[in-house]
Amino acid sequence: MLCQRCGEKEAAVHLKKIINNEKNEIYLCEECARETGHLDLKNNPFSIQNLLADIFNPNVESVSSNRKNLKCDNCGMSYHQFKEEGLFGCSECYDQFSEQIDRLAKRIHGSDNHIGKVPKRRGNKLRTEKKINYLKTEMEKAIEKEDFEKAAELRDKIHELEDEVRGD
C-alpha cells in the first residue's frame, strides 16, 4: 500500500485513532510519518530502545562504579549510552558488555542459552529426541545412585522412544 500523504513510497506506518467511537486510519511512509511527528523513535514508548531502557532501569539494577565507566574500546560507547539508547555502537560492544548482557538474558529468559521453540505440528521427532536425552541423563543419575531398577525402567523407555523415532 502506498503512503496516503505523498502517494509515492510504500507505507510502513499504520496509524489508527479512535476518538468518541469514530475510527480514523492512515498509512504513511517512514519519511512522512517523521515529518508529521508520528514517528519519533527516540521518544516512542514502544520502541525497542525504550523497552530495553526499561529493562536496564538503573533503579532496578544496582550499577557498580565499574559498570558506570564501562566503555567499548572500539567505538567509545559507554554502557550508560547503551542502556539509554538500547542500541550498540559497533559489533565489539557485544564483547565489551558481555557480562552485563549475560545477566540481562538470564533475568529476562531465565537462561543465557537460546533453546528456541518447536512448532507443535512438526516437532514430534525433535521433542522425542529431547525426551530421550533427558531420560539418558536421568538413567545415568540412577546408575550413580545404584538405583538399578529405575535405571532399567528408564532404559526400556529410551528403547521404546528410539524405536518410535526410527519408525519401527
C-alpha positions in Angstrom: 0.0 0.0 0.0 1.3 3.5 -0.9 1.7 6.3 1.6 -1.6 8.3 1.8 0.3 11.6 2.3 2.9 11.6 -0.5 1.5 8.8 -2.6 5.0 7.7 -3.8 6.6 5.4 -1.2 5.4 2.2 0.4 3.6 2.8 3.6 5.5 1.5 6.7 3.4 3.1 9.5 -0.2 2.4 10.2 -1.9 4.8 12.5 -5.3 4.2 14.0 -7.1 6.8 16.1 -10.4 6.2 17.8 -12.0 9.3 19.2 -15.6 9.2 20.5 -16.1 5.8 18.8 -15.0 7.4 15.4 -12.2 5.4 13.9 -9.6 7.1 11.6 -6.8 5.2 9.9 -3.9 6.4 7.9 -1.0 4.7 6.2 2.3 6.6 5.9 5.8 6.0 4.7 8.6 6.5 7.3 9.6 9.9 5.9 6.0 11.3 6.1 5.5 9.8 9.5 8.6 11.5 10.8 7.6 14.8 9.1 4.2 14.8 10.7 5.6 13.8 14.1 4.0 10.4 14.1 7.4 8.5 14.1 9.8 9.7 16.8 12.0 6.7 17.5 13.8 8.5 20.4 10.6 9.3 22.3 8.4 6.4 21.2 7.4 4.5 24.4 7.0 1.3 22.3 10.4 1.4 20.5 12.8 -1.4 21.2 15.2 1.2 22.5 12.8 2.3 25.2 11.7 -1.2 26.0 15.4 -2.1 26.6 16.0 1.0 28.6 13.1 0.0 30.9 14.7 -3.4 31.3 18.0 -1.8 32.1 16.3 0.7 34.5 19.0 1.8 36.9 16.5 1.9 39.7 16.1 -1.8 39.4 19.6 -2.9 38.6 22.4 -1.9 41.0 25.1 -0.3 39.0 28.7 -0.5 40.3 31.2 2.2 39.6 32.9 -0.2 37.2 29.8 -0.5 35.0 29.1 3.2 35.1 32.6 3.8 33.5 32.5 0.8 31.2 33.2 1.8 27.5 33.7 0.0 24.3 37.4 0.1 23.3 36.4 0.1 19.6 33.7 2.8 19.3 33.8 4.5 22.7 30.2 3.9 23.5 29.5 3.7 27.2 27.4 1.1 28.9 25.2 4.0 30.1 24.7 5.1 26.5 23.7 1.6 25.5 21.2 1.5 28.4 19.7 4.8 27.3 19.5 4.1 23.5 19.1 0.3 23.5 21.5 0.1 20.5 25.1 -0.9 20.3 27.7 1.3 18.7 29.6 -1.5 16.9 30.0 -5.3 16.9 32.7 -5.0 19.6 30.2 -3.7 22.1 28.8 -7.3 22.4 32.2 -8.4 23.7 32.8 -5.4 25.9 29.4 -5.6 27.6 29.1 -9.4 27.5 28.9 -9.8 31.3 26.0 -7.4 31.5 24.2 -8.9 28.5 24.5 -12.4 30.0 23.0 -11.1 33.3 20.2 -9.4 31.3 19.4 -12.5 29.3 19.3 -14.6 32.4 16.9 -12.1 34.1 14.6 -11.9 31.0 14.7 -15.5 29.8 15.8 -17.4 32.9 18.9 -18.6 30.9 21.6 -17.2 28.8 21.3 -20.1 26.3 18.8 -19.9 23.5 16.8 -23.1 23.2 14.2 -21.9 20.7 10.7 -23.3 20.2 9.4 -26.2 18.2 6.3 -26.0 16.1 3.6 -28.2 17.5 2.7 -29.8 14.2 6.2 -30.6 13.0 8.3 -31.1 16.1 7.3 -34.6 17.3 10.6 -36.2 16.4 12.6 -33.3 17.9 10.6 -33.4 21.1 11.0 -37.2 21.3 14.8 -36.9 20.8 14.9 -34.3 23.5 13.0 -36.6 25.8 15.4 -39.4 25.0 18.4 -37.2 26.0 16.6 -36.2 29.2 15.9 -39.9 30.1 19.5 -40.8 29.4 20.7 -38.2 31.8 18.2 -39.5 34.4 19.3 -43.0 33.8 23.0 -42.0 34.4 21.9 -40.4 37.7 20.0 -43.5 38.7 23.1 -45.7 37.9 25.3 -43.3 40.0 22.8 -43.7 42.9 22.9 -47.5 42.3 19.1 -47.5 41.7 19.4 -50.2 39.0 15.6 -50.9 38.9 14.9 -47.3 38.0 17.8 -47.3 35.5 16.3 -50.4 33.8 12.9 -48.8 33.6 14.4 -45.7 32.0 16.5 -47.8 29.6 13.3 -49.5 28.4 11.5 -46.2 27.9 14.5 -44.9 26.0 14.4 -48.0 23.7 10.7 -47.5 23.1 11.2 -43.9 22.2 14.2 -44.7 19.9 12.0 -47.3 18.1 9.3 -44.7 17.7 11.8 -42.2 16.2 13.1 -44.9 13.8 9.5 -45.8 12.9 9.7 -49.5 14.0 
